[in-house]
Amino acid sequence: MARLRSSCLLRLTRRRRKALTRIAGQASGEFRQVQRARILLAAARKVSNAQIARQVGCTPGTVRKVRAEYRARGMRALSDRP
């Protein structure tokens, strides 16, 4: 298994994990928000970008982008930029 750089590690507080879990479990939520929440939850479990992409149904580039957006914008990264 590839070693993760510390810059790639994603740590979630209990409150944020709970919020992301709620969003990720929505059957009728906005697709992009649900997908981003699932990406972040998997990233917090130290799953690789390639594995997350396969699980969620996106590209590894999308996973990298969501992780970077979360580091920069926090929970606002779940929403599209205006």
mmCIF file as gemmi writes it, N, C-alpha and C atoms, coordinates in Angstrom:
data_model
loop_
_atom_site.group_PDB
_atom_site.id
_atom_site.type_symbol
_atom_site.label_atom_id
_atom_site.label_alt_id
_atom_site.label_comp_id
_atom_site.label_asym_id
_atom_site.label_entity_id
_atom_site.label_seq_id
_atom_site.pdbx_PDB_ins_code
_atom_site.Cartn_x
_atom_site.Cartn_y
_atom_site.Cartn_z
_atom_site.occupancy
_atom_site.B_iso_or_equiv
_atom_site.pdbx_formal_charge
_atom_site.auth_seq_id
_atom_site.auth_asym_id
_atom_site.pdbx_PDB_model_num
ATOM 1 N N . MET Axp A 1 ? 0.838 -1.171 0 1 0 ? 1 A 1
ATOM 2 C CA . MET Axp A 1 ? 0 0 0 1 0 ? 1 A 1
ATOM 3 C C . MET Axp A 1 ? 0.888 1.24 0 1 0 ? 1 A 1
ATOM 4 N N . ALA Axp A 2 ? 0.518 2.207 -0.829 1 0 ? 2 A 1
ATOM 5 C CA . ALA Axp A 2 ? 1.307 3.423 -0.93 1 0 ? 2 A 1
ATOM 6 C C . ALA Axp A 2 ? 1.216 4.218 0.363 1 0 ? 2 A 1
ATOM 7 N N . ARG Axp A 3 ? 2.318 4.841 0.713 1 0 ? 3 A 1
ATOM 8 C CA . ARG Axp A 3 ? 2.366 5.639 1.934 1 0 ? 3 A 1
ATOM 9 C C . ARG Axp A 3 ? 1.76 7.006 1.656 1 0 ? 3 A 1
ATOM 10 N N . LEU Axp A 4 ? 0.867 7.443 2.514 1 0 ? 4 A 1
ATOM 11 C CA . LEU Axp A 4 ? 0.215 8.736 2.344 1 0 ? 4 A 1
ATOM 12 C C . LEU Axp A 4 ? 1.075 9.844 2.921 1 0 ? 4 A 1
ATOM 13 N N . ARG Axp A 5 ? 1.177 10.937 2.185 1 0 ? 5 A 1
ATOM 14 C CA . ARG Axp A 5 ? 1.877 12.106 2.702 1 0 ? 5 A 1
ATOM 15 C C . ARG Axp A 5 ? 0.994 12.78 3.734 1 0 ? 5 A 1
ATOM 16 N N . SER Axp A 6 ? 1.613 13.424 4.693 1 0 ? 6 A 1
ATOM 17 C CA . SER Axp A 6 ? 0.829 14.09 5.737 1 0 ? 6 A 1
ATOM 18 C C . SER Axp A 6 ? -0.066 15.179 5.154 1 0 ? 6 A 1
ATOM 19 N N . SER Axp A 7 ? 0.334 15.775 4.018 1 0 ? 7 A 1
ATOM 20 C CA . SER Axp A 7 ? -0.492 16.802 3.398 1 0 ? 7 A 1
ATOM 21 C C . SER Axp A 7 ? -1.77 16.217 2.818 1 0 ? 7 A 1
ATOM 22 N N . CYS Axp A 8 ? -1.803 14.888 2.621 1 0 ? 8 A 1
ATOM 23 C CA . CYS Axp A 8 ? -2.979 14.23 2.063 1 0 ? 8 A 1
ATOM 24 C C . CYS Axp A 8 ? -3.933 13.742 3.14 1 0 ? 8 A 1
ATOM 25 N N . LEU Axp A 9 ? -3.455 13.691 4.374 1 0 ? 9 A 1
ATOM 26 C CA . LEU Axp A 9 ? -4.29 13.161 5.436 1 0 ? 9 A 1
ATOM 27 C C . LEU Axp A 9 ? -5.441 14.109 5.726 1 0 ? 9 A 1
ATOM 28 N N . LEU Axp A 10 ? -6.587 13.525 5.977 1 0 ? 10 A 1
ATOM 29 C CA . LEU Axp A 10 ? -7.775 14.305 6.24 1 0 ? 10 A 1
ATOM 30 C C . LEU Axp A 10 ? -8.302 13.919 7.61 1 0 ? 10 A 1
ATOM 31 N N . ARG Axp A 11 ? -8.389 14.881 8.477 1 0 ? 11 A 1
ATOM 32 C CA . ARG Axp A 11 ? -8.894 14.619 9.825 1 0 ? 11 A 1
ATOM 33 C C . ARG Axp A 11 ? -10.235 15.319 9.986 1 0 ? 11 A 1
ATOM 34 N N . LEU Axp A 12 ? -11.199 14.6 10.538 1 0 ? 12 A 1
ATOM 35 C CA . LEU Axp A 12 ? -12.53 15.149 10.728 1 0 ? 12 A 1
ATOM 36 C C . LEU Axp A 12 ? -12.878 15.171 12.215 1 0 ? 12 A 1
ATOM 37 N N . THR Axp A 13 ? -13.5 16.244 12.643 1 0 ? 13 A 1
ATOM 38 C CA . THR Axp A 13 ? -14.025 16.28 13.999 1 0 ? 13 A 1
ATOM 39 C C . THR Axp A 13 ? -15.272 15.402 14.032 1 0 ? 13 A 1
ATOM 40 N N . ARG Axp A 14 ? -15.697 15.033 15.21 1 0 ? 14 A 1
ATOM 41 C CA . ARG Axp A 14 ? -16.924 14.215 15.329 1 0 ? 14 A 1
ATOM 42 C C . ARG Axp A 14 ? -18.11 14.93 14.704 1 0 ? 14 A 1
ATOM 43 N N . ARG Axp A 15 ? -18.175 16.22 14.944 1 0 ? 15 A 1
ATOM 44 C CA . ARG Axp A 15 ? -19.289 17.017 14.418 1 0 ? 15 A 1
ATOM 45 C C . ARG Axp A 15 ? -19.296 17.007 12.89 1 0 ? 15 A 1
ATOM 46 N N . ARG Axp A 16 ? -18.139 17.205 12.292 1 0 ? 16 A 1
ATOM 47 C CA . ARG Axp A 16 ? -18.067 17.206 10.823 1 0 ? 16 A 1
ATOM 48 C C . ARG Axp A 16 ? -18.312 15.813 10.254 1 0 ? 16 A 1
ATOM 49 N N . ARG Axp A 17 ? -17.775 14.789 10.924 1 0 ? 17 A 1
ATOM 50 C CA . ARG Axp A 17 ? -18.007 13.413 10.458 1 0 ? 17 A 1
ATOM 51 C C . ARG Axp A 17 ? -19.501 13.089 10.483 1 0 ? 17 A 1
ATOM 52 N N . LYS Axp A 18 ? -20.165 13.53 11.546 1 0 ? 18 A 1
ATOM 53 C CA . LYS Axp A 18 ? -21.607 13.289 11.674 1 0 ? 18 A 1
ATOM 54 C C . LYS Axp A 18 ? -22.37 14.008 10.553 1 0 ? 18 A 1
ATOM 55 N N . ALA Axp A 19 ? -22.004 15.256 10.289 1 0 ? 19 A 1
ATOM 56 C CA . ALA Axp A 19 ? -22.662 16.026 9.233 1 0 ? 19 A 1
ATOM 57 C C . ALA Axp A 19 ? -22.426 15.382 7.862 1 0 ? 19 A 1
ATOM 58 N N . LEU Axp A 20 ? -21.191 14.965 7.597 1 0 ? 20 A 1
ATOM 59 C CA . LEU Axp A 20 ? -20.877 14.328 6.317 1 0 ? 20 A 1
ATOM 60 C C . LEU Axp A 20 ? -21.604 12.995 6.166 1 0 ? 20 A 1
ATOM 61 N N . THR Axp A 21 ? -21.701 12.238 7.251 1 0 ? 21 A 1
ATOM 62 C CA . THR Axp A 21 ? -22.409 10.955 7.209 1 0 ? 21 A 1
ATOM 63 C C . THR Axp A 21 ? -23.881 11.17 6.89 1 0 ? 21 A 1
ATOM 64 N N . ARG Axp A 22 ? -24.473 12.206 7.481 1 0 ? 22 A 1
ATOM 65 C CA . ARG Axp A 22 ? -25.873 12.527 7.204 1 0 ? 22 A 1
ATOM 66 C C . ARG Axp A 22 ? -26.061 12.881 5.732 1 0 ? 22 A 1
ATOM 67 N N . ILE Axp A 23 ? -25.18 13.715 5.202 1 0 ? 23 A 1
ATOM 68 C CA . ILE Axp A 23 ? -25.276 14.127 3.794 1 0 ? 23 A 1
ATOM 69 C C . ILE Axp A 23 ? -25.036 12.938 2.868 1 0 ? 23 A 1
ATOM 70 N N . ALA Axp A 24 ? -24.037 12.131 3.169 1 0 ? 24 A 1
ATOM 71 C CA . ALA Axp A 24 ? -23.687 10.988 2.314 1 0 ? 24 A 1
ATOM 72 C C . ALA Axp A 24 ? -24.801 9.949 2.258 1 0 ? 24 A 1
ATOM 73 N N . GLY Axp A 25 ? -25.641 9.894 3.287 1 0 ? 25 A 1
ATOM 74 C CA . GLY Axp A 25 ? -26.711 8.911 3.332 1 0 ? 25 A 1
ATOM 75 C C . GLY Axp A 25 ? -28.006 9.367 2.695 1 0 ? 25 A 1
ATOM 76 N N . GLN Axp A 26 ? -28.033 10.587 2.201 1 0 ? 26 A 1
ATOM 77 C CA . GLN Axp A 26 ? -29.26 11.112 1.598 1 0 ? 26 A 1
ATOM 78 C C . GLN Axp A 26 ? -29.52 10.458 0.249 1 0 ? 26 A 1
ATOM 79 N N . ALA Axp A 27 ? -30.716 9.941 0.104 1 0 ? 27 A 1
ATOM 80 C CA . ALA Axp A 27 ? -31.095 9.321 -1.168 1 0 ? 27 A 1
ATOM 81 C C . ALA Axp A 27 ? -31.554 10.38 -2.174 1 0 ? 27 A 1
ATOM 82 N N . SER Axp A 28 ? -32.088 11.48 -1.668 1 0 ? 28 A 1
ATOM 83 C CA . SER Axp A 28 ? -32.623 12.492 -2.576 1 0 ? 28 A 1
ATOM 84 C C . SER Axp A 28 ? -31.836 13.797 -2.534 1 0 ? 28 A 1
ATOM 85 N N . GLY Axp A 29 ? -30.64 13.752 -1.975 1 0 ? 29 A 1
ATOM 86 C CA . GLY Axp A 29 ? -29.821 14.966 -1.903 1 0 ? 29 A 1
ATOM 87 C C . GLY Axp A 29 ? -29.193 15.305 -3.245 1 0 ? 29 A 1
ATOM 88 N N . GLU Axp A 30 ? -28.607 16.478 -3.323 1 0 ? 30 A 1
ATOM 89 C CA . GLU Axp A 30 ? -27.922 16.884 -4.546 1 0 ? 30 A 1
ATOM 90 C C . GLU Axp A 30 ? -26.755 15.926 -4.787 1 0 ? 30 A 1
ATOM 91 N N . PHE Axp A 31 ? -26.679 15.378 -5.988 1 0 ? 31 A 1
ATOM 92 C CA . PHE Axp A 31 ? -25.698 14.34 -6.304 1 0 ? 31 A 1
ATOM 93 C C . PHE Axp A 31 ? -24.279 14.766 -5.962 1 0 ? 31 A 1
ATOM 94 N N . ARG Axp A 32 ? -23.886 15.969 -6.355 1 0 ? 32 A 1
ATOM 95 C CA . ARG Axp A 32 ? -22.5 16.406 -6.132 1 0 ? 32 A 1
ATOM 96 C C . ARG Axp A 32 ? -22.179 16.535 -4.654 1 0 ? 32 A 1
ATOM 97 N N . GLN Axp A 33 ? -23.126 17.013 -3.861 1 0 ? 33 A 1
ATOM 98 C CA . GLN Axp A 33 ? -22.885 17.123 -2.417 1 0 ? 33 A 1
ATOM 99 C C . GLN Axp A 33 ? -22.728 15.746 -1.786 1 0 ? 33 A 1
ATOM 100 N N . VAL Axp A 34 ? -23.596 14.826 -2.164 1 0 ? 34 A 1
ATOM 101 C CA . VAL Axp A 34 ? -23.539 13.467 -1.632 1 0 ? 34 A 1
ATOM 102 C C . VAL Axp A 34 ? -22.215 12.816 -2.022 1 0 ? 34 A 1
ATOM 103 N N . GLN Axp A 35 ? -21.823 12.969 -3.282 1 0 ? 35 A 1
ATOM 104 C CA . GLN Axp A 35 ? -20.57 12.386 -3.76 1 0 ? 35 A 1
ATOM 105 C C . GLN Axp A 35 ? -19.372 12.985 -3.019 1 0 ? 35 A 1
ATOM 106 N N . ARG Axp A 36 ? -19.355 14.287 -2.84 1 0 ? 36 A 1
ATOM 107 C CA . ARG Axp A 36 ? -18.25 14.929 -2.133 1 0 ? 36 A 1
ATOM 108 C C . ARG Axp A 36 ? -18.177 14.477 -0.682 1 0 ? 36 A 1
ATOM 109 N N . ALA Axp A 37 ? -19.314 14.34 -0.034 1 0 ? 37 A 1
ATOM 110 C CA . ALA Axp A 37 ? -19.341 13.863 1.356 1 0 ? 37 A 1
ATOM 111 C C . ALA Axp A 37 ? -18.774 12.445 1.434 1 0 ? 37 A 1
ATOM 112 N N . ARG Axp A 38 ? -19.154 11.599 0.499 1 0 ? 38 A 1
ATOM 113 C CA . ARG Axp A 38 ? -18.642 10.222 0.486 1 0 ? 38 A 1
ATOM 114 C C . ARG Axp A 38 ? -17.137 10.194 0.248 1 0 ? 38 A 1
ATOM 115 N N . ILE Axp A 39 ? -16.659 11.068 -0.623 1 0 ? 39 A 1
ATOM 116 C CA . ILE Axp A 39 ? -15.218 11.168 -0.888 1 0 ? 39 A 1
ATOM 117 C C . ILE Axp A 39 ? -14.481 11.554 0.399 1 0 ? 39 A 1
ATOM 118 N N . LEU Axp A 40 ? -14.98 12.557 1.09 1 0 ? 40 A 1
ATOM 119 C CA . LEU Axp A 40 ? -14.311 13.037 2.3 1 0 ? 40 A 1
ATOM 120 C C . LEU Axp A 40 ? -14.33 11.997 3.411 1 0 ? 40 A 1
ATOM 121 N N . LEU Axp A 41 ? -15.423 11.28 3.548 1 0 ? 41 A 1
ATOM 122 C CA . LEU Axp A 41 ? -15.488 10.237 4.573 1 0 ? 41 A 1
ATOM 123 C C . LEU Axp A 41 ? -14.486 9.122 4.285 1 0 ? 41 A 1
ATOM 124 N N . ALA Axp A 42 ? -14.384 8.727 3.028 1 0 ? 42 A 1
ATOM 125 C CA . ALA Axp A 42 ? -13.419 7.688 2.658 1 0 ? 42 A 1
ATOM 126 C C . ALA Axp A 42 ? -11.989 8.195 2.842 1 0 ? 42 A 1
ATOM 127 N N . ALA Axp A 43 ? -11.743 9.453 2.488 1 0 ? 43 A 1
ATOM 128 C CA . ALA Axp A 43 ? -10.409 10.027 2.649 1 0 ? 43 A 1
ATOM 129 C C . ALA Axp A 43 ? -10.003 10.048 4.123 1 0 ? 43 A 1
ATOM 130 N N . ALA Axp A 44 ? -10.956 10.312 4.999 1 0 ? 44 A 1
ATOM 131 C CA . ALA Axp A 44 ? -10.666 10.327 6.434 1 0 ? 44 A 1
ATOM 132 C C . ALA Axp A 44 ? -10.317 8.928 6.943 1 0 ? 44 A 1
ATOM 133 N N . ARG Axp A 45 ? -10.795 7.902 6.233 1 0 ? 45 A 1
ATOM 134 C CA . ARG Axp A 45 ? -10.455 6.513 6.589 1 0 ? 45 A 1
ATOM 135 C C . ARG Axp A 45 ? -9.135 6.082 5.949 1 0 ? 45 A 1
ATOM 136 N N . LYS Axp A 46 ? -8.437 7.019 5.319 1 0 ? 46 A 1
ATOM 137 C CA . LYS Axp A 46 ? -7.129 6.792 4.703 1 0 ? 46 A 1
ATOM 138 C C . LYS Axp A 46 ? -7.191 5.852 3.501 1 0 ? 46 A 1
ATOM 139 N N . VAL Axp A 47 ? -8.301 5.919 2.773 1 0 ? 47 A 1
ATOM 140 C CA . VAL Axp A 47 ? -8.449 5.156 1.544 1 0 ? 47 A 1
ATOM 141 C C . VAL Axp A 47 ? -7.744 5.947 0.444 1 0 ? 47 A 1
ATOM 142 N N . SER Axp A 48 ? -7.081 5.258 -0.473 1 0 ? 48 A 1
ATOM 143 C CA . SER Axp A 48 ? -6.347 5.939 -1.546 1 0 ? 48 A 1
ATOM 144 C C . SER Axp A 48 ? -7.312 6.627 -2.513 1 0 ? 48 A 1
ATOM 145 N N . ASN Axp A 49 ? -6.8 7.624 -3.22 1 0 ? 49 A 1
ATOM 146 C CA . ASN Axp A 49 ? -7.615 8.35 -4.189 1 0 ? 49 A 1
ATOM 147 C C . ASN Axp A 49 ? -8.191 7.424 -5.25 1 0 ? 49 A 1
ATOM 148 N N . ALA Axp A 50 ? -7.384 6.493 -5.74 1 0 ? 50 A 1
ATOM 149 C CA . ALA Axp A 50 ? -7.849 5.565 -6.779 1 0 ? 50 A 1
ATOM 150 C C . ALA Axp A 50 ? -8.978 4.682 -6.261 1 0 ? 50 A 1
ATOM 151 N N . GLN Axp A 51 ? -8.847 4.197 -5.036 1 0 ? 51 A 1
ATOM 152 C CA . GLN Axp A 51 ? -9.897 3.359 -4.451 1 0 ? 51 A 1
ATOM 153 C C . GLN Axp A 51 ? -11.175 4.167 -4.209 1 0 ? 51 A 1
ATOM 154 N N . ILE Axp A 52 ? -11.024 5.381 -3.726 1 0 ? 52 A 1
ATOM 155 C CA . ILE Axp A 52 ? -12.189 6.247 -3.502 1 0 ? 52 A 1
ATOM 156 C C . ILE Axp A 52 ? -12.905 6.485 -4.825 1 0 ? 52 A 1
ATOM 157 N N . ALA Axp A 53 ? -12.138 6.787 -5.863 1 0 ? 53 A 1
ATOM 158 C CA . ALA Axp A 53 ? -12.729 7.049 -7.176 1 0 ? 53 A 1
ATOM 159 C C . ALA Axp A 53 ? -13.548 5.852 -7.66 1 0 ? 53 A 1
ATOM 160 N N . ARG Axp A 54 ? -13.012 4.651 -7.491 1 0 ? 54 A 1
ATOM 161 C CA . ARG Axp A 54 ? -13.75 3.451 -7.9 1 0 ? 54 A 1
ATOM 162 C C . ARG Axp A 54 ? -15.018 3.274 -7.069 1 0 ? 54 A 1
ATOM 163 N N . GLN Axp A 55 ? -14.923 3.493 -5.776 1 0 ? 55 A 1
ATOM 164 C CA . GLN Axp A 55 ? -16.076 3.319 -4.893 1 0 ? 55 A 1
ATOM 165 C C . GLN Axp A 55 ? -17.19 4.328 -5.171 1 0 ? 55 A 1
ATOM 166 N N . VAL Axp A 56 ? -16.794 5.554 -5.41 1 0 ? 56 A 1
ATOM 167 C CA . VAL Axp A 56 ? -17.76 6.64 -5.541 1 0 ? 56 A 1
ATOM 168 C C . VAL Axp A 56 ? -18.22 6.825 -6.986 1 0 ? 56 A 1
ATOM 169 N N . GLY Axp A 57 ? -17.425 6.363 -7.933 1 0 ? 57 A 1
ATOM 170 C CA . GLY Axp A 57 ? -17.791 6.485 -9.339 1 0 ? 57 A 1
ATOM 171 C C . GLY Axp A 57 ? -17.369 7.795 -9.968 1 0 ? 57 A 1
ATOM 172 N N . CYS Axp A 58 ? -16.129 8.183 -9.705 1 0 ? 58 A 1
ATOM 173 C CA . CYS Axp A 58 ? -15.582 9.403 -10.288 1 0 ? 58 A 1
ATOM 174 C C . CYS Axp A 58 ? -14.121 9.142 -10.661 1 0 ? 58 A 1
ATOM 175 N N . THR Axp A 59 ? -13.408 10.177 -11.036 1 0 ? 59 A 1
ATOM 176 C CA . THR Axp A 59 ? -11.997 10.031 -11.385 1 0 ? 59 A 1
ATOM 177 C C . THR Axp A 59 ? -11.119 10.349 -10.175 1 0 ? 59 A 1
ATOM 178 N N . PRO Axp A 60 ? -9.887 9.845 -10.154 1 0 ? 60 A 1
ATOM 179 C CA . PRO Axp A 60 ? -8.965 10.22 -9.072 1 0 ? 60 A 1
ATOM 180 C C . PRO Axp A 60 ? -8.718 11.731 -9.025 1 0 ? 60 A 1
ATOM 181 N N . GLY Axp A 61 ? -8.776 12.381 -10.175 1 0 ? 61 A 1
ATOM 182 C CA . GLY Axp A 61 ? -8.615 13.834 -10.208 1 0 ? 61 A 1
ATOM 183 C C . GLY Axp A 61 ? -9.713 14.554 -9.448 1 0 ? 61 A 1
ATOM 184 N N . THR Axp A 62 ? -10.929 14.028 -9.544 1 0 ? 62 A 1
ATOM 185 C CA . THR Axp A 62 ? -12.041 14.607 -8.795 1 0 ? 62 A 1
ATOM 186 C C . THR Axp A 62 ? -11.814 14.438 -7.304 1 0 ? 62 A 1
ATOM 187 N N . VAL Axp A 63 ? -11.317 13.288 -6.898 1 0 ? 63 A 1
ATOM 188 C CA . VAL Axp A 63 ? -11.034 13.039 -5.488 1 0 ? 63 A 1
ATOM 189 C C . VAL Axp A 63 ? -9.98 14.026 -4.988 1 0 ? 63 A 1
ATOM 190 N N . ARG Axp A 64 ? -8.914 14.21 -5.767 1 0 ? 64 A 1
ATOM 191 C CA . ARG Axp A 64 ? -7.862 15.164 -5.376 1 0 ? 64 A 1
ATOM 192 C C . ARG Axp A 64 ? -8.433 16.575 -5.239 1 0 ? 64 A 1
ATOM 193 N N . LYS Axp A 65 ? -9.284 16.949 -6.181 1 0 ? 65 A 1
ATOM 194 C CA . LYS Axp A 65 ? -9.864 18.292 -6.162 1 0 ? 65 A 1
ATOM 195 C C . LYS Axp A 65 ? -10.749 18.492 -4.932 1 0 ? 65 A 1
ATOM 196 N N . VAL Axp A 66 ? -11.577 17.504 -4.609 1 0 ? 66 A 1
ATOM 197 C CA . VAL Axp A 66 ? -12.465 17.619 -3.439 1 0 ? 66 A 1
ATOM 198 C C . VAL Axp A 66 ? -11.643 17.718 -2.162 1 0 ? 66 A 1
ATOM 199 N N . ARG Axp A 67 ? -10.592 16.904 -2.066 1 0 ? 67 A 1
ATOM 200 C CA . ARG Axp A 67 ? -9.731 16.963 -0.876 1 0 ? 67 A 1
ATOM 201 C C . ARG Axp A 67 ? -9.08 18.336 -0.744 1 0 ? 67 A 1
ATOM 202 N N . ALA Axp A 68 ? -8.574 18.865 -1.847 1 0 ? 68 A 1
ATOM 203 C CA . ALA Axp A 68 ? -7.925 20.183 -1.827 1 0 ? 68 A 1
ATOM 204 C C . ALA Axp A 68 ? -8.932 21.272 -1.464 1 0 ? 68 A 1
ATOM 205 N N . GLU Axp A 69 ? -10.126 21.198 -2.026 1 0 ? 69 A 1
ATOM 206 C CA . GLU Axp A 69 ? -11.162 22.181 -1.719 1 0 ? 69 A 1
ATOM 207 C C . GLU Axp A 69 ? -11.533 22.134 -0.234 1 0 ? 69 A 1
ATOM 208 N N . TYR Axp A 70 ? -11.607 20.914 0.319 1 0 ? 70 A 1
ATOM 209 C CA . TYR Axp A 70 ? -11.949 20.786 1.734 1 0 ? 70 A 1
ATOM 210 C C . TYR Axp A 70 ? -10.861 21.414 2.603 1 0 ? 70 A 1
ATOM 211 N N . ARG Axp A 71 ? -9.61 21.182 2.243 1 0 ? 71 A 1
ATOM 212 C CA . ARG Axp A 71 ? -8.514 21.789 3.02 1 0 ? 71 A 1
ATOM 213 C C . ARG Axp A 71 ? -8.593 23.317 2.963 1 0 ? 71 A 1
ATOM 214 N N . ALA Axp A 72 ? -8.999 23.846 1.809 1 0 ? 72 A 1
ATOM 215 C CA . ALA Axp A 72 ? -9.034 25.301 1.633 1 0 ? 72 A 1
ATOM 216 C C . ALA Axp A 72 ? -10.314 25.941 2.179 1 0 ? 72 A 1
ATOM 217 N N . ARG Axp A 73 ? -11.449 25.254 2.032 1 0 ? 73 A 1
ATOM 218 C CA . ARG Axp A 73 ? -12.739 25.886 2.332 1 0 ? 73 A 1
ATOM 219 C C . ARG Axp A 73 ? -13.551 25.203 3.414 1 0 ? 73 A 1
ATOM 220 N N . GLY Axp A 74 ? -13.085 24.089 3.929 1 0 ? 74 A 1
ATOM 221 C CA . GLY Axp A 74 ? -13.845 23.381 4.963 1 0 ? 74 A 1
ATOM 222 C C . GLY Axp A 74 ? -15.15 22.823 4.393 1 0 ? 74 A 1
ATOM 223 N N . MET Axp A 75 ? -16.181 22.856 5.201 1 0 ? 75 A 1
ATOM 224 C CA . MET Axp A 75 ? -17.467 22.28 4.804 1 0 ? 75 A 1
ATOM 225 C C . MET Axp A 75 ? -18.106 23.007 3.617 1 0 ? 75 A 1
ATOM 226 N N . ARG Axp A 76 ? -17.698 24.232 3.354 1 0 ? 76 A 1
ATOM 227 C CA . ARG Axp A 76 ? -18.218 24.949 2.179 1 0 ? 76 A 1
ATOM 228 C C . ARG Axp A 76 ? -17.801 24.268 0.887 1 0 ? 76 A 1
ATOM 229 N N . ALA Axp A 77 ? -16.814 23.385 0.954 1 0 ? 77 A 1
ATOM 230 C CA . ALA Axp A 77 ? -16.351 22.677 -0.24 1 0 ? 77 A 1
ATOM 231 C C . ALA Axp A 77 ? -17.41 21.715 -0.775 1 0 ? 77 A 1
ATOM 232 N N . LEU Axp A 78 ? -18.421 21.4 0.018 1 0 ? 78 A 1
ATOM 233 C CA . LEU Axp A 78 ? -19.482 20.517 -0.45 1 0 ? 78 A 1
ATOM 234 C C . LEU Axp A 78 ? -20.377 21.205 -1.474 1 0 ? 78 A 1
ATOM 235 N N . SER Axp A 79 ? -20.427 22.517 -1.443 1 0 ? 79 A 1
ATOM 236 C CA . SER Axp A 79 ? -21.256 23.278 -2.363 1 0 ? 79 A 1
ATOM 237 C C . SER Axp A 79 ? -20.433 23.788 -3.523 1 0 ? 79 A 1
ATOM 238 N N . ASP Axp A 80 ? -21.096 23.974 -4.652 1 0 ? 80 A 1
ATOM 239 C CA . ASP Axp A 80 ? -20.417 24.549 -5.816 1 0 ? 80 A 1
ATOM 240 C C . ASP Axp A 80 ? -20.076 26.001 -5.525 1 0 ? 80 A 1
ATOM 241 N N . ARG Axp A 81 ? -18.99 26.439 -6.114 1 0 ? 81 A 1
ATOM 242 C CA . ARG Axp A 81 ? -18.634 27.854 -5.985 1 0 ? 81 A 1
ATOM 243 C C . ARG Axp A 81 ? -19.623 28.679 -6.8 1 0 ? 81 A 1
ATOM 244 N N . PRO Axp A 82 ? -19.955 29.887 -6.314 1 0 ? 82 A 1
ATOM 245 C CA . PRO Axp A 82 ? -20.909 30.743 -7.065 1 0 ? 82 A 1
ATOM 246 C C . PRO Axp A 82 ? -20.34 31.201 -8.39 1 0 ? 82 A 1
